[in-house]
Amino acid sequence: MSTFWLKIVASDHVFYNGNCESLVVPAHDGEVGILPHREAMILATQEGELRFKAPGDGQWRRAVVGLGIVQVANNRVTVIVDTAERPEDIDAIRAKQALERAQEQMRQKQSVREFRMSQASMVRAIARLKGKQASEYKNI
């Protein structure tokens, strides 16, 4: 099967760098699938689950990612996100606590800036919990 080069870069580390058969990224208007030889494009991503299939094993690999961008050009895909972590590395208890803190902050009167920060924290915590639950469900 045909492949393309995929590089996933988080703010603090390179999450993946290698060949890929297919990629699904969370975008603002739904999920976007990328296959080899896709035309050039730039895409904004949102918090959610990114999935990709590396050649050879045929298994989907998953990552919970934050906001970022995807660049597709010359059969190469670069994903730059603020966070990327494997679902099995997520601590569900800490993610639930972060969600509760964000929900409490949303209930309080805040400036617009503080409200947006609380909203972003809540979305990030929900994405992490969904990714963790999906990986646990898959392992059953």
KEBALUM-981610 format. One record per atom (N, C-alpha, C, O): residue number from 1; residue in one letter; chain; atom name; x, y, z. Coordinates in Angstrom, 3 decimals. Example, Ala and Ser with C-alpha at 12.3 -4.5 7.8 and 13.67 -1.06 7.14 Angstrom:
BEGIN
  num  residuo  cadena  atomo      east     north        up
    1        A       A      N    13.190    -5.690     7.800
    1        A       A     CA    12.300    -4.500     7.800
    1        A       A      C    13.200    -3.300     7.800
    1        A       A      O    14.236    -3.319     8.465
    2        S       A      N    12.850    -2.250     7.080
    2        S       A     CA    13.670    -1.060     7.140
    2        S       A      C    12.900     0.030     7.870
    2        S       A      O    13.409     1.138     8.039
***
This chain:
BEGIN
  num  residuo  cadena  atomo      east     north        up
    1        M       A      N     0.840    -1.184     0.000
    1        M       A     CA     0.000     0.000     0.000
    1        M       A      C     0.884     1.247     0.000
    1        M       A      O     1.978     1.241     0.565
    2        S       A      N     0.418     2.277    -0.617
    2        S       A     CA     1.136     3.542    -0.696
    2        S       A      C     1.150     4.233     0.666
    2        S       A      O     0.206     4.108     1.445
    3        T       A      N     2.220     4.956     0.939
    3        T       A     CA     2.349     5.650     2.218
    3        T       A      C     2.763     7.102     2.007
    3        T       A      O     3.111     7.509     0.898
    4        F       A      N     2.720     7.859     3.071
    4        F       A     CA     3.236     9.220     3.087
    4        F       A      C     4.012     9.408     4.374
    4        F       A      O     3.879     8.620     5.310
    5        W       A      N     4.827    10.458     4.422
    5        W       A     CA     5.633    10.750     5.600
    5        W       A      C     4.812    11.600     6.555
    5        W       A      O     4.251    12.621     6.157
    6        L       A      N     4.740    11.183     7.813
    6        L       A     CA     3.969    11.885     8.835
    6        L       A      C     4.885    12.298     9.977
    6        L       A      O     5.675    11.500    10.482
    7        K       A      N     4.765    13.544    10.369
    7        K       A     CA     5.495    14.035    11.530
    7        K       A      C     4.490    14.754    12.421
    7        K       A      O     3.845    15.712    11.993
    8        I       A      N     4.360    14.287    13.665
    8        I       A     CA     3.473    14.907    14.646
    8        I       A      C     4.350    15.538    15.714
    8        I       A      O     5.099    14.855    16.413
    9        V       A      N     4.243    16.855    15.824
    9        V       A     CA     5.087    17.604    16.756
    9        V       A      C     4.206    18.286    17.792
    9        V       A      O     3.309    19.054    17.444
   10        A       A      N     4.465    18.004    19.069
   10        A       A     CA     3.809    18.708    20.169
   10        A       A      C     4.740    19.829    20.614
   10        A       A      O     5.876    19.920    20.148
   11        S       A      N     4.268    20.665    21.499
   11        S       A     CA     5.074    21.811    21.923
   11        S       A      C     6.361    21.398    22.637
   11        S       A      O     7.335    22.150    22.646
   12        D       A      N     6.365    20.206    23.236
   12        D       A     CA     7.535    19.799    24.007
   12        D       A      C     8.248    18.550    23.489
   12        D       A      O     9.284    18.170    24.034
   13        H       A      N     7.721    17.906    22.454
   13        H       A     CA     8.375    16.707    21.932
   13        H       A      C     7.826    16.339    20.552
   13        H       A      O     6.779    16.825    20.126
   14        V       A      N     8.570    15.463    19.868
   14        V       A     CA     8.095    14.898    18.608
   14        V       A      C     7.340    13.622    18.973
   14        V       A      O     7.927    12.683    19.510
   15        F       A      N     6.043    13.587    18.684
   15        F       A     CA     5.199    12.456    19.057
   15        F       A      C     5.399    11.281    18.098
   15        F       A      O     5.466    10.131    18.530
   16        Y       A      N     5.493    11.568    16.798
   16        Y       A     CA     5.684    10.510    15.790
   16        Y       A      C     6.407    11.097    14.595
   16        Y       A      O     6.183    12.247    14.215
   17        N       A      N     7.278    10.289    14.008
   17        N       A     CA     8.010    10.701    12.819
   17        N       A      C     8.286     9.445    12.001
   17        N       A      O     9.197     8.683    12.322
   18        G       A      N     7.499     9.223    10.939
   18        G       A     CA     7.688     8.024    10.141
   18        G       A      C     6.634     7.899     9.056
   18        G       A      O     5.848     8.820     8.830
   19        N       A      N     6.622     6.752     8.386
   19        N       A     CA     5.658     6.497     7.324
   19        N       A      C     4.272     6.251     7.904
   19        N       A      O     4.113     5.843     9.055
   20        C       A      N     3.279     6.514     7.068
   20        C       A     CA     1.887     6.395     7.504
   20        C       A      C     1.034     6.010     6.304
   20        C       A      O     1.283     6.471     5.190
   21        E       A      N     0.023     5.164     6.526
   21        E       A     CA    -0.898     4.775     5.457
   21        E       A      C    -2.111     5.692     5.396
   21        E       A      O    -2.586     6.023     4.310
   22        S       A      N    -2.613     6.102     6.549
   22        S       A     CA    -3.762     7.008     6.598
   22        S       A      C    -3.775     7.741     7.926
   22        S       A      O    -3.215     7.279     8.920
   23        L       A      N    -4.429     8.898     7.918
   23        L       A     CA    -4.462     9.784     9.075
   23        L       A      C    -5.851    10.399     9.180
   23        L       A      O    -6.441    10.787     8.172
   24        V       A      N    -6.375    10.488    10.407
   24        V       A     CA    -7.652    11.156    10.662
   24        V       A      C    -7.402    12.191    11.754
   24        V       A      O    -6.950    11.848    12.847
   25        V       A      N    -7.695    13.453    11.460
   25        V       A     CA    -7.460    14.528    12.415
   25        V       A      C    -8.782    15.206    12.781
   25        V       A      O    -9.680    15.306    11.945
   26        P       A      N    -8.904    15.672    14.032
   26        P       A     CA   -10.109    16.405    14.423
   26        P       A      C   -10.024    17.844    13.929
   26        P       A      O    -9.092    18.571    14.273
   27        A       A      N   -10.992    18.250    13.127
   27        A       A     CA   -11.027    19.619    12.610
   27        A       A      C   -12.245    20.329    13.194
   27        A       A      O   -13.068    19.709    13.867
   28        H       A      N   -12.354    21.625    12.934
   28        H       A     CA   -13.448    22.403    13.501
   28        H       A      C   -14.808    22.011    12.947
   28        H       A      O   -15.827    22.222    13.605
   29        D       A      N   -14.840    21.448    11.754
   29        D       A     CA   -16.117    21.059    11.161
   29        D       A      C   -16.245    19.546    11.018
   29        D       A      O   -16.984    19.076    10.153
   30        G       A      N   -15.552    18.786    11.836
   30        G       A     CA   -15.607    17.327    11.806
   30        G       A      C   -14.227    16.737    11.599
   30        G       A      O   -13.228    17.456    11.596
   31        E       A      N   -14.176    15.433    11.429
   31        E       A     CA   -12.902    14.769    11.205
   31        E       A      C   -12.520    14.832     9.730
   31        E       A      O   -13.376    14.779     8.846
   32        V       A      N   -11.221    14.947     9.486
   32        V       A     CA   -10.698    14.990     8.115
   32        V       A      C    -9.737    13.829     7.940
   32        V       A      O    -8.813    13.650     8.733
   33        G       A      N    -9.959    13.042     6.897
   33        G       A     CA    -9.081    11.926     6.580
   33        G       A      C    -8.050    12.329     5.543
   33        G       A      O    -8.350    13.065     4.603
   34        I       A      N    -6.836    11.841     5.721
   34        I       A     CA    -5.747    12.145     4.792
   34        I       A      C    -5.125    10.826     4.350
   34        I       A      O    -4.736     9.998     5.173
   35        L       A      N    -5.040    10.649     3.045
   35        L       A     CA    -4.436     9.471     2.434
   35        L       A      C    -3.222     9.904     1.610
   35        L       A      O    -3.031    11.097     1.378
   36        P       A      N    -2.402     8.950     1.166
   36        P       A     CA    -1.230     9.314     0.353
   36        P       A      C    -1.617    10.108    -0.896
   36        P       A      O    -2.687     9.908    -1.471
   37        H       A      N    -0.739    10.993    -1.293
   37        H       A     CA    -0.860    11.823    -2.503
   37        H       A      C    -2.050    12.777    -2.446
   37        H       A      O    -2.623    13.109    -3.483
   38        R       A      N    -2.419    13.210    -1.275
   38        R       A     CA    -3.487    14.203    -1.132
   38        R       A      C    -2.966    15.539    -1.636
   38        R       A      O    -1.779    15.839    -1.511
   39        E       A      N    -3.852    16.335    -2.203
   39        E       A     CA    -3.432    17.643    -2.682
   39        E       A      C    -2.989    18.520    -1.507
   39        E       A      O    -3.382    18.279    -0.365
   40        A       A      N    -2.185    19.519    -1.786
   40        A       A     CA    -1.642    20.396    -0.751
   40        A       A      C    -2.760    21.159    -0.054
   40        A       A      O    -3.709    21.616    -0.692
   41        M       A      N    -2.636    21.290     1.261
   41        M       A     CA    -3.617    22.046     2.041
   41        M       A      C    -3.047    22.363     3.411
   41        M       A      O    -2.075    21.759     3.862
   42        I       A      N    -3.676    23.322     4.053
   42        I       A     CA    -3.386    23.653     5.444
   42        I       A      C    -4.712    23.623     6.169
   42        I       A      O    -5.708    24.148     5.670
   43        L       A      N    -4.733    23.006     7.355
   43        L       A     CA    -5.967    22.764     8.084
   43        L       A      C    -5.766    23.078     9.559
   43        L       A      O    -4.744    22.710    10.139
   44        A       A      N    -6.726    23.751    10.165
   44        A       A     CA    -6.695    24.002    11.612
   44        A       A      C    -7.344    22.818    12.321
   44        A       A      O    -8.384    22.320    11.888
   45        T       A      N    -6.731    22.375    13.405
   45        T       A     CA    -7.283    21.266    14.175
   45        T       A      C    -7.844    21.781    15.494
   45        T       A      O    -7.551    22.898    15.922
   46        Q       A      N    -8.648    20.950    16.117
   46        Q       A     CA    -9.167    21.280    17.433
   46        Q       A      C    -8.825    20.147    18.396
   46        Q       A      O    -8.262    19.131    17.989
   47        E       A      N    -9.161    20.320    19.662
   47        E       A     CA    -8.896    19.285    20.642
   47        E       A      C    -9.697    18.040    20.286
   47        E       A      O   -10.855    18.131    19.879
   48        G       A      N    -9.080    16.893    20.440
   48        G       A     CA    -9.770    15.648    20.147
   48        G       A      C    -8.800    14.514    19.921
   48        G       A      O    -7.634    14.574    20.309
   49        E       A      N    -9.315    13.468    19.277
   49        E       A     CA    -8.518    12.271    19.048
   49        E       A      C    -8.010    12.222    17.606
   49        E       A      O    -8.792    12.285    16.657
   50        L       A      N    -6.721    12.111    17.463
   50        L       A     CA    -6.063    11.940    16.166
   50        L       A      C    -5.770    10.449    16.024
   50        L       A      O    -5.334     9.808    16.979
   51        R       A      N    -6.011     9.892    14.824
   51        R       A     CA    -5.733     8.478    14.583
   51        R       A      C    -4.883     8.347    13.322
   51        R       A      O    -5.080     9.074    12.348
   52        F       A      N    -3.935     7.411    13.354
   52        F       A     CA    -3.147     7.145    12.154
   52        F       A      C    -2.767     5.673    12.114
   52        F       A      O    -2.676     5.004    13.144
   53        K       A      N    -2.548     5.190    10.898
   53        K       A     CA    -2.202     3.791    10.683
   53        K       A      C    -0.805     3.737    10.087
   53        K       A      O    -0.571     4.204     8.973
   54        A       A      N     0.121     3.159    10.846
   54        A       A     CA     1.493     2.991    10.363
   54        A       A      C     1.564     1.723     9.514
   54        A       A      O     0.828     0.772     9.779
   55        P       A      N     2.426     1.685     8.508
   55        P       A     CA     2.506     0.488     7.663
   55        P       A      C     3.046    -0.704     8.449
   55        P       A      O     3.844    -0.560     9.375
   56        G       A      N     2.590    -1.862     8.054
   56        G       A     CA     3.115    -3.083     8.663
   56        G       A      C     2.195    -3.694     9.704
   56        G       A      O     1.792    -4.848     9.558
   57        D       A      N     1.855    -2.960    10.741
   57        D       A     CA     1.061    -3.554    11.816
   57        D       A      C    -0.443    -3.505    11.559
   57        D       A      O    -1.177    -4.320    12.117
   58        G       A      N    -0.923    -2.582    10.736
   58        G       A     CA    -2.340    -2.495    10.408
   58        G       A      C    -3.216    -2.016    11.539
   58        G       A      O    -4.440    -2.025    11.411
   59        Q       A      N    -2.628    -1.599    12.639
   59        Q       A     CA    -3.383    -1.124    13.797
   59        Q       A      C    -3.467     0.395    13.786
   59        Q       A      O    -2.522     1.077    13.389
   60        W       A      N    -4.597     0.914    14.221
   60        W       A     CA    -4.737     2.360    14.364
   60        W       A      C    -4.036     2.783    15.643
   60        W       A      O    -4.260     2.207    16.707
   61        R       A      N    -3.198     3.781    15.531
   61        R       A     CA    -2.568     4.385    16.708
   61        R       A      C    -3.343     5.657    17.015
   61        R       A      O    -3.800     6.348    16.105
   62        R       A      N    -3.488     5.958    18.276
   62        R       A     CA    -4.318     7.089    18.688
   62        R       A      C    -3.514     8.075    19.517
   62        R       A      O    -2.550     7.716    20.193
   63        A       A      N    -3.937     9.319    19.443
   63        A       A     CA    -3.330    10.368    20.256
   63        A       A      C    -4.407    11.385    20.595
   63        A       A      O    -5.237    11.721    19.750
   64        V       A      N    -4.396    11.867    21.809
   64        V       A     CA    -5.270    12.961    22.199
   64        V       A      C    -4.461    14.237    21.987
   64        V       A      O    -3.409    14.426    22.598
   65        V       A      N    -4.959    15.103    21.118
   65        V       A     CA    -4.212    16.302    20.745
   65        V       A      C    -4.982    17.562    21.101
   65        V       A      O    -6.201    17.551    21.271
   66        G       A      N    -4.228    18.648    21.206
   66        G       A     CA    -4.811    19.959    21.445
   66        G       A      C    -4.922    20.732    20.137
   66        G       A      O    -4.858    20.153    19.052
   67        L       A      N    -5.087    22.025    20.251
   67        L       A     CA    -5.204    22.876    19.072
   67        L       A      C    -3.923    22.849    18.249
   67        L       A      O    -2.830    22.688    18.792
   68        G       A      N    -4.063    23.008    16.941
   68        G       A     CA    -2.882    23.014    16.099
   68        G       A      C    -3.216    23.194    14.636
   68        G       A      O    -4.317    23.606    14.268
   69        I       A      N    -2.226    22.870    13.808
   69        I       A     CA    -2.399    22.968    12.355
   69        I       A      C    -1.830    21.720    11.693
   69        I       A      O    -0.975    21.031    12.250
   70        V       A      N    -2.329    21.449    10.490
   70        V       A     CA    -1.841    20.346     9.671
   70        V       A      C    -1.443    20.929     8.324
   70        V       A      O    -2.196    21.695     7.723
   71        Q       A      N    -0.264    20.564     7.855
   71        Q       A     CA     0.182    20.982     6.534
   71        Q       A      C     0.407    19.729     5.691
   71        Q       A      O     1.129    18.818     6.097
   72        V       A      N    -0.209    19.694     4.528
   72        V       A     CA    -0.042    18.593     3.587
   72        V       A      C     0.609    19.157     2.332
   72        V       A      O     0.087    20.095     1.730
   73        A       A      N     1.746    18.592     1.933
   73        A       A     CA     2.446    19.026     0.726
   73        A       A      C     3.450    17.958     0.313
   73        A       A      O     4.174    17.422     1.152
   74        N       A      N     3.493    17.649    -0.978
   74        N       A     CA     4.488    16.732    -1.544
   74        N       A      C     4.525    15.377    -0.834
   74        N       A      O     5.602    14.856    -0.541
   75        N       A      N     3.364    14.815    -0.563
   75        N       A     CA     3.226    13.513     0.085
   75        N       A      C     3.875    13.488     1.469
   75        N       A      O     4.347    12.447     1.928
   76        R       A      N     3.892    14.639     2.119
   76        R       A     CA     4.371    14.777     3.495
   76        R       A      C     3.303    15.505     4.291
   76        R       A      O     2.698    16.460     3.806
   77        V       A      N     3.073    15.051     5.514
   77        V       A     CA     2.093    15.687     6.381
   77        V       A      C     2.797    16.061     7.680
   77        V       A      O     3.445    15.225     8.311
   78        T       A      N     2.664    17.317     8.068
   78        T       A     CA     3.209    17.790     9.327
   78        T       A      C     2.056    18.268    10.191
   78        T       A      O     1.268    19.122     9.783
   79        V       A      N     1.967    17.709    11.388
   79        V       A     CA     0.938    18.090    12.345
   79        V       A      C     1.650    18.775    13.500
   79        V       A      O     2.513    18.179    14.144
   80        I       A      N     1.290    20.029    13.763
   80        I       A     CA     1.881    20.770    14.883
   80        I       A      C     0.756    21.099    15.848
   80        I       A      O    -0.178    21.821    15.500
   81        V       A      N     0.846    20.569    17.063
   81        V       A     CA    -0.199    20.759    18.068
   81        V       A      C     0.425    21.204    19.385
   81        V       A      O     1.615    21.004    19.625
   82        D       A      N    -0.402    21.812    20.232
   82        D       A     CA     0.160    22.249    21.513
   82        D       A      C     0.393    21.077    22.462
   82        D       A      O     1.338    21.112    23.250
   83        T       A      N    -0.447    20.035    22.407
   83        T       A     CA    -0.226    18.834    23.222
   83        T       A      C    -0.562    17.597    22.408
   83        T       A      O    -1.438    17.627    21.543
   84        A       A      N     0.139    16.513    22.693
   84        A       A     CA    -0.141    15.209    22.087
   84        A       A      C     0.271    14.143    23.092
   84        A       A      O     1.411    14.106    23.555
   85        E       A      N    -0.689    13.272    23.420
   85        E       A     CA    -0.375    12.201    24.352
   85        E       A      C    -1.164    10.951    24.003
   85        E       A      O    -2.275    11.018    23.478
   86        R       A      N    -0.568     9.819    24.306
   86        R       A     CA    -1.244     8.555    24.059
   86        R       A      C    -2.347     8.378    25.093
   86        R       A      O    -2.156     8.755    26.249
   87        P       A      N    -3.494     7.818    24.719
   87        P       A     CA    -4.595     7.652    25.675
   87        P       A      C    -4.199     6.837    26.903
   87        P       A      O    -4.677     7.110    28.004
   88        E       A      N    -3.334     5.845    26.730
   88        E       A     CA    -2.950     5.031    27.886
   88        E       A      C    -2.059     5.790    28.866
   88        E       A      O    -1.882     5.345    30.000
   89        D       A      N    -1.497     6.924    28.454
   89        D       A     CA    -0.668     7.731    29.348
   89        D       A      C    -1.473     8.758    30.138
   89        D       A      O    -0.926     9.429    31.013
   90        I       A      N    -2.754     8.886    29.843
   90        I       A     CA    -3.599     9.886    30.510
   90        I       A      C    -4.039     9.361    31.863
   90        I       A      O    -4.505     8.227    31.976
   91        D       A      N    -3.892    10.179    32.881
   91        D       A     CA    -4.363     9.859    34.223
   91        D       A      C    -5.815    10.334    34.323
   91        D       A      O    -6.077    11.536    34.370
   92        A       A      N    -6.750     9.391    34.356
   92        A       A     CA    -8.179     9.725    34.344
   92        A       A      C    -8.577    10.543    35.571
   92        A       A      O    -9.423    11.432    35.469
   93        I       A      N    -7.996    10.264    36.701
   93        I       A     CA    -8.342    10.994    37.927
   93        I       A      C    -7.935    12.458    37.807
   93        I       A      O    -8.712    13.351    38.142
   94        R       A      N    -6.720    12.703    37.329
   94        R       A     CA    -6.276    14.092    37.142
   94        R       A      C    -7.122    14.814    36.104
   94        R       A      O    -7.422    15.997    36.263
   95        A       A      N    -7.510    14.109    35.040
   95        A       A     CA    -8.341    14.723    34.001
   95        A       A      C    -9.719    15.083    34.564
   95        A       A      O   -10.255    16.142    34.238
   96        K       A      N   -10.301    14.216    35.407
   96        K       A     CA   -11.599    14.514    36.026
   96        K       A      C   -11.483    15.706    36.966
   96        K       A      O   -12.373    16.554    37.009
   97        Q       A      N   -10.391    15.771    37.718
   97        Q       A     CA   -10.182    16.907    38.617
   97        Q       A      C   -10.034    18.202    37.833
   97        Q       A      O   -10.556    19.238    38.244
   98        A       A      N    -9.330    18.153    36.713
   98        A       A     CA    -9.169    19.342    35.871
   98        A       A      C   -10.511    19.778    35.308
   98        A       A      O   -10.787    20.974    35.219
   99        L       A      N   -11.343    18.826    34.930
   99        L       A     CA   -12.676    19.150    34.423
   99        L       A      C   -13.521    19.799    35.507
   99        L       A      O   -14.215    20.782    35.246
  100        E       A      N   -13.470    19.266    36.708
  100        E       A     CA   -14.235    19.845    37.821
  100        E       A      C   -13.764    21.263    38.139
  100        E       A      O   -14.583    22.147    38.390
  101        R       A      N   -12.445    21.485    38.131
  101        R       A     CA   -11.916    22.832    38.376
  101        R       A      C   -12.394    23.799    37.297
  101        R       A      O   -12.807    24.918    37.602
  102        A       A      N   -12.340    23.373    36.048
  102        A       A     CA   -12.767    24.233    34.941
  102        A       A      C   -14.256    24.538    35.037
  102        A       A      O   -14.673    25.671    34.796
  103        Q       A      N   -15.062    23.540    35.389
  103        Q       A     CA   -16.502    23.766    35.531
  103        Q       A      C   -16.798    24.748    36.663
  103        Q       A      O   -17.694    25.583    36.545
  104        E       A      N   -16.050    24.648    37.749
  104        E       A     CA   -16.242    25.578    38.871
  104        E       A      C   -15.847    26.996    38.461
  104        E       A      O   -16.530    27.958    38.812
  105        Q       A      N   -14.767    27.124    37.731
  105        Q       A     CA   -14.350    28.445    37.264
  105        Q       A      C   -15.372    29.040    36.309
  105        Q       A      O   -15.578    30.254    36.304
  106        M       A      N   -16.020    28.197    35.493
  106        M       A     CA   -17.032    28.684    34.549
  106        M       A      C   -18.254    29.231    35.294
  106        M       A      O   -18.938    30.119    34.784
  107        R       A      N   -18.535    28.712    36.492
  107        R       A     CA   -19.696    29.161    37.265
  107        R       A      C   -19.467    30.534    37.903
  107        R       A      O   -20.422    31.236    38.235
  108        Q       A      N   -18.212    30.909    38.068
  108        Q       A     CA   -17.894    32.171    38.726
  108        Q       A      C   -17.913    33.315    37.723
  108        Q       A      O   -17.716    33.122    36.523
  109        K       A      N   -18.156    34.505    38.247
  109        K       A     CA   -18.106    35.684    37.378
  109        K       A      C   -16.652    35.940    37.022
  109        K       A      O   -15.779    35.971    37.889
  110        Q       A      N   -16.408    36.121    35.736
  110        Q       A     CA   -15.048    36.282    35.256
  110        Q       A      C   -15.012    37.322    34.151
  110        Q       A      O   -16.039    37.700    33.587
  111        S       A      N   -13.816    37.765    33.862
  111        S       A     CA   -13.637    38.613    32.689
  111        S       A      C   -13.770    37.727    31.444
  111        S       A      O   -13.780    36.501    31.550
  112        V       A      N   -13.870    38.338    30.295
  112        V       A     CA   -13.990    37.568    29.057
  112        V       A      C   -12.755    36.694    28.856
  112        V       A      O   -12.870    35.539    28.447
  113        R       A      N   -11.585    37.236    29.140
  113        R       A     CA   -10.342    36.480    28.993
  113        R       A      C   -10.324    35.266    29.919
  113        R       A      O    -9.983    34.164    29.489
  114        E       A      N   -10.690    35.461    31.188
  114        E       A     CA   -10.717    34.351    32.139
  114        E       A      C   -11.740    33.299    31.725
  114        E       A      O   -11.501    32.100    31.869
  115        F       A      N   -12.889    33.758    31.207
  115        F       A     CA   -13.921    32.841    30.738
  115        F       A      C   -13.387    31.966    29.604
  115        F       A      O   -13.599    30.753    29.601
  116        R       A      N   -12.693    32.581    28.639
  116        R       A     CA   -12.131    31.826    27.507
  116        R       A      C   -11.071    30.827    27.983
  116        R       A      O   -10.989    29.715    27.461
  117        M       A      N   -10.269    31.214    28.959
  117        M       A     CA    -9.252    30.307    29.502
  117        M       A      C    -9.918    29.116    30.207
  117        M       A      O    -9.483    27.976    30.047
  118        S       A      N   -10.964    29.382    30.979
  118        S       A     CA   -11.692    28.312    31.650
  118        S       A      C   -12.357    27.390    30.641
  118        S       A      O   -12.373    26.171    30.808
  119        Q       A      N   -12.902    27.988    29.597
  119        Q       A     CA   -13.554    27.218    28.541
  119        Q       A      C   -12.539    26.302    27.847
  119        Q       A      O   -12.834    25.137    27.582
  120        A       A      N   -11.356    26.825    27.557
  120        A       A     CA   -10.308    26.020    26.919
  120        A       A      C    -9.859    24.884    27.838
  120        A       A      O    -9.623    23.769    27.371
  121        S       A      N    -9.742    25.151    29.121
  121        S       A     CA    -9.357    24.109    30.076
  121        S       A      C   -10.402    23.002    30.124
  121        S       A      O   -10.066    21.821    30.206
  122        M       A      N   -11.669    23.394    30.073
  122        M       A     CA   -12.748    22.422    30.115
  122        M       A      C   -12.747    21.553    28.850
  122        M       A      O   -12.898    20.334    28.938
  123        V       A      N   -12.579    22.166    27.694
  123        V       A     CA   -12.553    21.415    26.434
  123        V       A      C   -11.377    20.442    26.425
  123        V       A      O   -11.523    19.298    25.995
  124        R       A      N   -10.219    20.886    26.894
  124        R       A     CA    -9.031    20.033    26.941
  124        R       A      C    -9.266    18.835    27.870
  124        R       A      O    -8.912    17.708    27.524
  125        A       A      N    -9.860    19.071    29.042
  125        A       A     CA   -10.125    17.982    29.988
  125        A       A      C   -11.135    16.986    29.413
  125        A       A      O   -10.979    15.777    29.584
  126        I       A      N   -12.156    17.482    28.741
  126        I       A     CA   -13.153    16.592    28.133
  126        I       A      C   -12.516    15.747    27.038
  126        I       A      O   -12.797    14.553    26.941
  127        A       A      N   -11.666    16.343    26.216
  127        A       A     CA   -10.986    15.598    25.150
  127        A       A      C   -10.106    14.505    25.738
  127        A       A      O   -10.064    13.394    25.211
  128        R       A      N    -9.408    14.807    26.814
  128        R       A     CA    -8.544    13.814    27.446
  128        R       A      C    -9.370    12.662    28.024
  128        R       A      O    -8.992    11.498    27.889
  129        L       A      N   -10.494    12.984    28.665
  129        L       A     CA   -11.343    11.935    29.224
  129        L       A      C   -11.962    11.066    28.131
  129        L       A      O   -12.037     9.847    28.280
  130        K       A      N   -12.403    11.680    27.041
  130        K       A     CA   -12.967    10.906    25.930
  130        K       A      C   -11.919     9.972    25.334
  130        K       A      O   -12.216     8.815    25.036
  131        G       A      N   -10.699    10.466    25.158
  131        G       A     CA    -9.631     9.639    24.614
  131        G       A      C    -9.300     8.477    25.534
  131        G       A      O    -9.073     7.360    25.069
  132        K       A      N    -9.270     8.730    26.826
  132        K       A     CA    -8.987     7.680    27.807
  132        K       A      C   -10.099     6.634    27.806
  132        K       A      O    -9.821     5.435    27.805
  133        Q       A      N   -11.351     7.075    27.807
  133        Q       A     CA   -12.482     6.150    27.812
  133        Q       A      C   -12.523     5.324    26.531
  133        Q       A      O   -12.833     4.133    26.580
  134        A       A      N   -12.218     5.928    25.395
  134        A       A     CA   -12.218     5.192    24.132
  134        A       A      C   -11.149     4.096    24.140
  134        A       A      O   -11.380     2.997    23.636
  135        S       A      N    -9.984     4.398    24.712
  135        S       A     CA    -8.921     3.388    24.741
  135        S       A      C    -9.266     2.266    25.710
  135        S       A      O    -8.935     1.108    25.455
  136        E       A      N    -9.928     2.594    26.822
  136        E       A     CA   -10.334     1.555    27.773
  136        E       A      C   -11.422     0.692    27.167
  136        E       A      O   -11.417    -0.524    27.359
  137        Y       A      N   -12.352     1.285    26.443
  137        Y       A     CA   -13.435     0.541    25.805
  137        Y       A      C   -12.872    -0.406    24.744
  137        Y       A      O   -13.346    -1.532    24.596
  138        K       A      N   -11.869     0.051    24.015
  138        K       A     CA   -11.270    -0.757    22.952
  138        K       A      C   -10.557    -1.972    23.532
  138        K       A      O   -10.497    -3.020    22.889
  139        N       A      N   -10.016    -1.839    24.742
  139        N       A     CA    -9.256    -2.942    25.358
  139        N       A      C   -10.151    -3.987    26.005
  139        N       A      O    -9.651    -5.009    26.474
  140        I       A      N   -11.441    -3.765    26.045
  140        I       A     CA   -12.359    -4.740    26.687
  140        I       A      C   -12.542    -5.934    25.783
  140        I       A      O   -13.270    -6.865    26.129
***
